[in-house]
Amino acid sequence: MITKRWTKFSLSNVRSIDGGAFIRPVLGDMESAYNRFFAFARGGLFVGNPLNGEDISFVRLFDFYNFYAPIRVNALPIGGGILVAYNAHHDAVYQPKTEEEKLNATFTNMISGPSVLVYIVPPMVKIVGTFGARITSIEKVNGKLLIAANTTPNTGALVATPFDTGQRDIIVLDEKILQENPPATSFSFSLEYPSVTKQPFGGVPLEGYKNPRLILHLSRDNRLEIFEYDIKLPIDEAYSESFDVKKGRNVIDLSSFTGIVSFKIEEQDLKGKARIELR
């Protein structure tokens, strides 16, 4: 607006702060705060201010190798921070016909957890609400938060359902949820894709939880790396620890970790399953 021109910045050299790549970072809403931009995308968010000499960083958030993403919803500046939703089922392919549609149908119809409301106040990221298929709008009115929701995803013109199956709702919440303890929630997903790509997964905020844990059901002995990070500004690289995990059921206590945690499995496990419980 000042120079009357666009400036383009490449993301080709940007990696996640846990050392991994970001895959299909479909962009949701963007907000400006702390003299930086926050761009919310599938798998996490981009943060930075290259116009002020600060590189763009990618912070992994809720990356379960499906279409869980902050899509079809606005981000809301509130209390000096940003309130945003990561949706479980915002878009989906219905009755696929081509091979590409079948692949996208699998990707878009995997449900790994509830939709969550997340409050971004660096260095803290905090879950403040859990909801169903998707949150469609977030607004603030007279000290209340209005959360619009729907029970079904959006479908495109050529793959739309023959009738509107969604039930719409508006939930009225008090702003004090931003300061209260987070709600209990959990996420369940397959380890097939992250173990094949050998990339980190997860990116789950632990803020306010006393007994978080990761449960792994593995088909082979393996090694697990846990990355710990936050969104201190400017962004720092993650710290990591590695653990041996055995074939069968493994319960990993996450209470000694803080901030946000992501995970990486060393060897391929096509039958492996993971569950993250936040209590």
C-alpha positions, 0 to 999 in steps of 0.5 A: 500500500505504501510502495504500491507494489507486491513483494514476493518471498519464497518458501523453498528454503523454509523448513519446520522448526522441528527439522522436518518438511511441511506437506501441502500447506493449504492456506487458511486465514492470515493475521498481523500481530507482534509486528509479524504476519501469522499465516495459518495453514494445513499442518501448522503456521508460518510466522515472520517479518522478512521486510524487517529482516526476520526470516519466515519460520514454519511451526508444526501444529496439528499435522496428522497427514490428513486435511485437518486444517484451519480452513473455511474459518476466520482468525479473530484478533482478541485480547492482544492475541489471535483466536483461530480454529483448526477444523477436523472436516472442513472440505471433503470429496464425496463419491469419488469417480477418478483415481485422483478423486479417490485419493483425495477422498481418503485424504479429506475424510480421515477424522483424527480429532475434534475441531479445536479453538486455539489461542495464540499468545506468543510464546504460548499456544493454548487449546481453549475449545473442542467442537465437531466437524468444523467451525465456520466463523468466530466473532466477538459481541459484548464480551461473548464469543460466537462460534458458528459450527456445522456437522458436515464438511463443504463439498465442491460443485462436481462432488456435492452431496445431493442434499444439504446434510449439515446441521448448523449451530451457533454456540455462545461462550464467555471470553473467560475461556481464554483464561481457563484450563483447557478442555480434555481432548484426544487425537487418533491417527495412523502412522503409515504416512508419517513413517513412510515419509520419515517426517515429524507429525503432531505439533500438539499444544500441551499448555494447561494439561497436567497428564498428557500422554502418547499411546503407540501401537506398533507392529515392530520395535522402533525409535521415537523422537520427540520435539519440544518447541514454542512460538517465542519470537523470533522463532527458535529451533526445537529441542529433541529427545529420543526413546526406544519403543517396543512392538505392541502398546507403548505409553509415553508420559508427556508431562515432563515436556512443555509448549508444543510437541511433535514426534518422529518415528525412525523406521517404517511402520505401515500398521502403526497407530498413535493416540494423543490424550490431553487431560 
